[in-house]
Structures are given as C-alpha cells and as structure tokens.
Amino acid sequence: MLIRVVAWLELLKARELIVNQKVALSVHSALESIRAAIDAAPRNAYIAELHLQIIKYAEVLNETTGKEFCEGVGIGGAFATEFSKMRKIAKRLRDAGLDVNKI
C-alpha cells in the first residue's frame, strides 16, 4: 500500500512539472510574440502596441513581475509600471466582454 502511495505521489509531481513547463513555455511564447509585435509597430505607435499586447497576453503573464516582463521583452525597466497597469485593466476589459483574440 505504501509503495502505491509513493508511486502516486511521484506521478502527481511529474504531472505538476509538466504543467509548470507548459506555463513557462507559454510565458516565453507570449514574451516573444510581444517583442515581435512592438518591433513591427511604427515608431509613433510603439507604446500603444505595447499596451495592446499586454492586455492580449495578461492571463498568460498573470504570475510574471514587471521586472521579469521587461527583461523578457527586452525593454527598459521603466515600463514595469505600464505592464502592471495594463494587466489590471485587462481583467476589467475581459469582464466587460473584450475578446482578446481579436487584438
């Protein structure tokens, strides 16, 4: 019986590791997509594009800090505040019916 419990616990740990790896991959993919979008944005629309991308990927980046976001996207740390603001606004927009897949 004890062997079954230990095996079951190991299986749960393995599944948790897989889920954590998928989340990490999703965060990495989101950061790469954001980087590409802001790189492609016209110079006068850079900040607007950054805001839209943060709103679009807010759920994926929920556990990401502003510092991690800025480092992952390759932008200055001063944008950490913008990241935090847009992430908060994103929830309200989704609750109001925004379909982030259309962004």
C-alpha positions as CSV (number, residue, x, y, z in Angstrom):
1,M,0.0,0.0,0.0
2,L,2.8,2.4,0.9
3,I,4.5,1.7,-2.4
4,R,1.3,2.6,-4.3
5,V,1.0,5.9,-2.4
6,V,4.6,6.8,-3.1
7,A,4.2,5.9,-6.8
8,W,1.0,8.0,-6.9
9,L,2.8,11.0,-5.3
10,E,5.7,10.7,-7.8
11,L,3.1,10.7,-10.7
12,L,1.5,13.8,-9.3
13,K,4.9,15.6,-9.0
14,A,5.7,14.6,-12.6
15,R,2.4,16.0,-13.8
16,E,2.9,19.2,-11.9
17,L,6.3,19.5,-13.5
18,I,4.8,19.1,-17.0
19,V,2.2,21.7,-16.3
20,N,4.8,24.1,-14.9
21,Q,6.9,23.6,-18.0
22,K,3.9,24.3,-20.3
23,V,3.2,27.5,-18.4
24,A,6.8,28.6,-18.7
25,L,6.7,27.8,-22.4
26,S,3.5,29.8,-22.7
27,V,5.1,32.8,-20.9
28,H,8.1,32.6,-23.1
29,S,6.0,32.4,-26.2
30,A,3.9,35.4,-25.1
31,L,7.0,37.4,-24.4
32,E,8.4,36.6,-27.8
33,S,5.1,37.5,-29.5
34,I,5.0,40.8,-27.7
35,R,8.6,41.6,-28.7
36,A,7.8,40.8,-32.3
37,A,4.7,43.0,-32.3
38,I,6.3,46.0,-30.7
39,D,9.3,45.7,-33.0
40,A,7.0,45.7,-36.0
41,A,5.0,48.7,-34.7
42,P,5.5,52.2,-36.2
43,R,7.7,54.4,-34.0
44,N,4.8,56.6,-33.1
45,A,2.6,53.6,-32.1
46,Y,5.2,51.7,-30.0
47,I,3.6,52.4,-26.6
48,A,0.0,51.8,-27.8
49,E,1.1,48.4,-29.3
50,L,2.9,47.5,-26.0
51,H,-0.4,48.3,-24.1
52,L,-2.5,46.2,-26.5
53,Q,-0.1,43.2,-26.3
54,I,0.0,43.3,-22.5
55,I,-3.8,43.3,-22.5
56,K,-3.9,40.4,-25.0
57,Y,-1.5,38.2,-23.0
58,A,-2.4,39.3,-19.5
59,E,-3.8,36.0,-18.4
60,V,-0.7,34.1,-19.5
61,L,1.5,36.7,-17.8
62,N,-0.5,36.8,-14.6
63,E,2.3,35.5,-12.4
64,T,5.0,37.5,-14.2
65,T,6.5,40.5,-12.4
66,G,7.1,43.8,-14.2
67,K,10.8,43.3,-14.0
68,E,10.6,39.8,-15.5
69,F,8.4,41.2,-18.2
70,C,10.7,44.0,-19.1
71,E,13.7,41.7,-19.2
72,G,11.9,39.0,-21.2
73,V,10.7,41.5,-23.8
74,G,14.0,43.4,-23.8
75,I,12.7,46.8,-22.9
76,G,13.7,49.2,-20.1
77,G,12.7,48.6,-16.6
78,A,10.7,51.9,-16.6
79,F,7.9,50.0,-18.5
80,A,7.3,47.7,-15.5
81,T,4.7,50.2,-14.2
82,E,2.9,50.2,-17.6
83,F,2.9,46.4,-17.5
84,S,1.2,46.4,-14.1
85,K,-1.4,49.0,-15.1
86,M,-2.3,47.2,-18.3
87,R,-2.6,43.9,-16.6
88,K,-5.1,45.3,-14.1
89,I,-7.0,47.0,-16.9
90,A,-7.1,43.8,-18.9
91,K,-9.2,41.9,-16.3
92,R,-11.8,44.7,-16.4
93,L,-11.9,44.7,-20.2
94,R,-12.3,40.9,-20.3
95,D,-15.1,41.1,-17.7
96,A,-16.8,43.7,-19.9
97,G,-16.7,41.4,-22.9
98,L,-13.4,42.1,-24.7
99,D,-12.3,39.2,-26.9
100,V,-8.5,39.4,-26.7
101,N,-8.2,37.1,-29.6
102,K,-9.3,40.0,-31.8
103,I,-6.4,42.1,-30.7
